[in-house]
């Protein structure tokens, strides 16, 4: 086996992509972030602020 072939195979094995456990951890982290974001957006303070902004935008004079 030539040095170039060996080096190419070594590089391919080193950067093979994510494993199943990494995908699972990424999915869990994304779901946790989505849950926190949902709680923040649906809280009373943020909901009132969003309604106010949308109400002002819809009642603006053109």
C-alpha positions as CSV (number, residue, x, y, z in Angstrom):
1,X,0.0,0.0,0.0
2,X,1.4,3.4,-0.9
3,X,1.8,6.2,1.6
4,X,-0.8,8.3,-0.3
5,X,-3.5,5.5,-0.2
6,X,-2.8,4.9,3.5
7,X,-3.1,8.6,4.4
8,X,-6.4,8.9,2.4
9,X,-7.9,5.9,4.2
10,X,-6.7,7.3,7.6
11,X,-8.3,10.7,6.9
12,X,-11.6,9.1,5.7
13,X,-11.9,7.1,9.0
14,X,-11.0,10.1,11.1
15,X,-13.8,12.3,9.7
16,X,-16.6,9.7,9.2
17,X,-19.4,11.9,10.6
18,X,-21.5,11.8,13.7
19,X,-22.4,8.6,15.4
20,X,-25.9,7.6,16.5
21,X,-25.3,8.7,20.0
22,X,-24.2,12.2,18.8
23,X,-27.4,12.4,16.8
24,X,-29.5,11.4,19.8
25,X,-27.8,14.0,22.0
26,X,-28.3,16.7,19.4
27,X,-31.9,15.8,19.1
28,X,-32.4,15.9,22.9
29,X,-30.7,19.2,23.1
30,X,-32.8,20.7,20.2
31,X,-36.0,19.4,21.9
32,X,-35.0,20.9,25.3
33,X,-34.2,24.2,23.6
34,X,-37.6,24.2,21.8
35,X,-39.4,23.5,25.1
36,X,-37.6,26.4,26.9
37,X,-38.3,28.7,23.9
38,X,-42.0,27.7,23.9
39,X,-42.3,28.4,27.6
40,X,-40.7,31.8,27.2
41,X,-42.8,32.8,24.2
42,X,-46.1,31.7,25.8
43,X,-45.4,33.4,29.2
44,X,-47.6,36.3,30.1
45,X,-45.1,39.0,29.8
46,X,-43.8,38.0,26.4
47,X,-47.3,37.2,25.1
48,X,-48.5,40.6,26.1
49,X,-45.5,42.3,24.5
50,X,-46.0,40.4,21.2
51,X,-49.7,41.2,21.1
52,X,-48.9,44.9,21.7
53,X,-46.3,44.9,18.8
54,X,-48.6,43.1,16.4
55,X,-51.6,45.4,17.4
56,X,-49.5,48.5,16.7
57,X,-48.3,47.1,13.4
58,X,-51.9,46.3,12.3
59,X,-53.3,49.6,13.4
60,X,-50.6,51.7,11.8
61,X,-51.7,54.4,9.4
62,X,-50.3,54.2,5.8
